[in-house]
Amino acid sequence: MRKKARKNKGTKDIFGKKDIIFILIILAGLLTPIFTSNTIAIFTASLLAILPLAYYIGLSTEELAGHYSSVVGGLISSTFGNLTELVIAILAVKEGLTEVVKASLTGSIIGNTLFVFGSGILLAGFKYKEQKLSSSLADINSTLLLITMLLFLFPSLLPIFHEENRIESISLLVAGLMLVIYLASLVFSLITHKDWFIDKGEREKPHISKAMAIGILILTSLALVIASENFVSVLEDFSHHLNLNDLFVGVVIVGLVGNVAEHLFAVNLALKNKVDLLITASVGSALQVALFVTPLLVFAGWFFNQAMTLLFTPLEIVSIIGSVLLMNEISKDKLVNWFEGFLLVMLYAVLGILFFFAH
């Protein structure tokens, strides 16, 4: 009886009065297109619906992760944390918004390495003077980030050699190799070197059952598909209405919306002094976007007969290179503090300004 009471208390802590408000916001986002065709209304309602849906996806994956090992749990969290962005991006590719999608991929990579990780250790700095990174974990993430940077850089150099006519074929081949690298990284982290990725700290016990966590995840994922479709359907009209360029819309707006689950999860980890899990979640999410989501979108472009290639703009490439190099430099000494987090966030803000004024 005592055990059951404790479980009910945990469930009550997770599901409270705020959920009524969240559910109403979600319903408004799903149903608004039925009652109006106003671009601003649909965009705002669907955007507001995506935020609590991302929260519930993050909550359910965090609870589900508690039923497994920290390695599997981290993979579940990063995979479903990127679900929002993947759904939005696939629908955008289908609509032919390939430049916005490529910008959103850039935004996700720099957002996770600069904003998510940076804001996490910045906020944690109010509680801890400094936080220590695992040496092996930081090294492997640094290596994968550098490889990712090169994979995005090389295809974008083709116009210099006047080989643009082969970019679609080359993009498909490179996308296939990206998936191979991603699968190899899973074997490395889940099988051959899984002890490098295990959280040595005390694991939190889940507050809800595995079945309930899976049920919430399925329902919110289905609702997310609908809300994302509403969001994408008016995204182009919304950007034209406010005279926003595709780069800014993709990098900042879609990038931040698509990664809201990671933002919430990362801050929560940092405040619990779980900086190794923080870097696994943030950098792992960036790597998953680069090595898994990106090639899937290239293949989706081929499937929908849309020109979704790996040809990125110079500003996008420089942004990815800058964020990766700064991230690696900060994590090199295996210690992080609030000021380094502040620098990461400031670089993200500078890049946001550059994309806003880009043409």
N, C-alpha and C positions, 0 to 999 in steps of 0.2 A: 504493500500500500504506500509505504514511504517513497519507494522508487517511482511509482506511478505519479505521485503528487509532484515530485521533482521534475518529471518529464513534462507534466502539464504546465508547470510554472515556466519552463523553458519555452514551450510553445506559445504561451501567453506573452512572453517577453518579445517574441518575434512578430506575432500577429496581434495588433492592437487597433485602436481607433483610427490611426492614420491610414490604415488599409482601406477604410470606407472612402476616404478622400481620394486615395490613389486609384481605386477601382472606378470611381466616378470620372476621374481625369482620363483614364484609359478608355472607358465607354464613349466619352465625348470625342476622343481622337478617332475612334473607330467609326462612329456614326455621323460625324460632321459632314462628310461629303454627300450623305444622303439628303441633307436639308439645305445645303448651300453649295454654290460653285465658286465662292469667293476665294481667291488664291491665298490671301493673307490668313483668312480664318482657317482654311484647311491646313496650311503650313504650320500655323501656331498650335492648333489642336493636335495634329499628328506628332509634332515635335514634343509637346508636353506629355503625350501618351507614351512616347518612346522612352522618356526618362524613367518613370516608375517601372516600366516593363524591363528596362535594363537593370534596375535595382533588384527586381524580383529574380531575374536570371542570375545576377551575382549572388543573391541570397541563397537561392536553391543550389547553385553549384558549390558554394562555400559549405553548405550543410551536407551536400552529397560527398564532397571531398573528405569530410570528417569521417565518413564510413569506410574510406580507403586509406592507403598509404599517402604520405605527403607528396611523393613523386607523381602518383596517379592523380591525386587531388589537384596538384598544380596544373597538370595537363588538362583535366576537366575544366578547371577555372579559366585557363587561357583560351581553350577551344570555344566554350560557350560565351566567354567574355567578348570574343570576336564575332559572335553570331550576328549581333546587330549590324556590324559593318558589312559582313558578308552578304546578308540579305539585302541591305540597301544597295550595295555595289552591284550585285547580280541584276536587280531590277533596273538599276541605272544603265548598265551595259545593254540590257534588252531595249531600253528606250533610246539608245544611241548616244548617251552622255559619257562617252569614253574618256574625254579629257577631264571631266569632273571626277570620274572614278580613279584615274591615275593620280590626280591631285589628292584624292582622299587616301590613297595608299601612302603617298608621301606624308600626308598629314598624320596618318596613324603611326608611321615609323618614327617621325620626329616627335609626335605627341607622346608616345610611350617612353622614348629614351630621354626626352627633355622635360615635358610637362608632368607626366604621371610619376616617373621616378623622382624628378626634381621636387615637385610639390610634396611628395611623400616624405622625403628626408628633410625638407624645409619645415614642415609641420612637426615632424618628430624632433627637430632641433629644439623646440620649446620644452621638450620633456627629457631629452638625452643630449649630453654634450657632444658625443660622437658615437657612431655605430660601426661595427666591424663586419667586413665582408669575408666570406669564405674564399680562400686563395684559389683553389681549384675551380670553384664555381665562377668567380670573376674572370679567370683566364679563359675558360671555354666560351663564355658569353662574349668576351672581347674578340676572340678569334672568329666566332660565327658572325658577329656584327661586321667585322672587316670584310669577310667573304661576301656577305649580303650587299655591302656597299659596292664591291666590285661587280657583282652580278647585275646591279642596277646601272652601273656606270658604263660597262663595255658595250651593251647594245645601243646605248644613246650616243656612242661615238661614231656609229655607222655613217651619219650624214657627212662627217668630215672626210670619209673615204668614198663618198658618192655611191653608197650601197643601200639607199633608202628603199629601192624596189624589192629588196630581199628581207626587209624588216619583219614582215608577217611570218615567213617561214622560220627565220632565225628566232623570233619570239617564241614560237611554238616549241622549238627544240630546246631553247634555254629554259622555258617553263617546265618542260619534262625533267630536265636535270635539277631544277629547283626542288621538284617533288621528291626526287631521289635523295637529295641532300637532307630534306626534311625528314624523310623516313629513316635515313641513317642516324639523324640526331635523336630520333625516338628510340632506336635500338640502343644508342649510346647511353641515353638518360634513364631508360626503363629497364635495360637488361645488363649490358656489360659494365657500366660505371654508375649504377643507380645509387651506390653509397655516397657519391659526391653530392647528390641532390636531396638527400634525406634531411629533413629538418630535425636537428638534435634537441630542440626545445620541447617543452611539454605541449602535446596536441590538445586542442579544445574538443570536447565531446560534442557531437551533433545534438541539436535541440529537437529536431523532428525526425521522423522515420525516413528510411531510404525511399519507400513507396510514395510518401507525401512529397518529398523533394523532387522525385522524378515526375510526379503529377503536376506540380507547380511549374517545372521546367518545360513540360510539353505544352501546357495551356498558355504560358507566357510566350513561348516560341511561336505558336500559331497566331496569337494576337499581334506579336511583333511583325510577322509577315504582312498582315493587313495594314497595320499602322505605317510600316515602312513603304508599302506600295502607295498609300495616300501621300506620304512625305515626298517620295520620288516623283509622283505624278504632277506636282506643282512646283518642284524644285527649280526647273528652268524658268518658268514664268516669274517665280519669286525673285530669282537673281536678276532677271531683266527689269523687274519692277523697281528694285532698289539700285539698279545699275552696278551690280557686283560682278567681277570677272570670275571665270570658271576656276582659276587657280585658288582664289580666296575661298570660294564656296566649297571646293573640294577639300583643301588643306585644313581650313579652320572650322567651318560649319559642319560639314559631313564628318571630318576627322574627329572633332570633339564629340559629336552626337554618337558616332559609332563606337567610341571608346569610353563612354560614361561609366559602364560597368567596371572597367579596369581602374578608372579614377577612384571610385568609391572603395574598391577592394584594396588598392595600393595604399591609400591613406589609412585605412583600418589596420593593415599590416605594419605600417611604419610606426603608428602610435603604440603598437604592441611590441616594438623593438625587434620585429622579425624582418630585418633588413635583407637577409638572404632570400627569404620568400618574396620580398618586395622586388628584388632585382630579377628573380625568376619569373614573377608575374609580369613586370613591366617590359623587361628586355625579351623575355620569352614570348610575350604577346607581339612585340615588334617583329621578332624573328618569324613567328607563325604567320603574321600578315605578309611578310616578304617572301617566305619560302613555301607557304601553303595557299594562302588566300590569293596572292598575286597570280601564280600559275593557274589556279582554278578560274580566275576571271579572264585570263588570256584564252583558255579553252572555251569559256562561256562566250567570249566574243566570236570565236570561230564557229561555235554552235549557232549563235544568233545572227551570223553573217555581219558582224560589226567589227570595225578596225580597232580592236583592243590589242595594242602592241606594248613592247617594253621600251618604247622611245619616249623618254621623259625630257622635259625642258631643262636648260642649263641651271635655272634657279632651283628646280626641284632636286637635281643631282647635287648641287653645291650644298643645299640644305641638309640632305641625307649625309653627305660626307662630313659636314661640320658637326652635326649632332652626334654621329658615331665617334669621331675623333675626340670630342669633348667628353662624351660619356666614358670612353676608354681611359682618357687622361685622369679623370676624377676617380675612377675605380682602381687605378694602377697601384696606389699605396694601400689598398684594402681597407681604408678608413674613410667614412663620409661624415659630413657635418652640415648644419643648416645653411652655412654660407655657400657651400658647393651646390646645394639644392637651389638656393636663390639664383646662382649663376645659370643653372640649367633652365630655370623658369624664365629668366630675363632673355636668354638667347631665343627661347621659343617665342617670346613677345616680339622681339626684333624681327624674327622671320615672319611672324603674322603681319607686321606692318609692311614688310617688303612685298608679301603676296597680295596685300590689299591694294597697293599701288601698281602692281605688275599689270602688264597688258599683253 
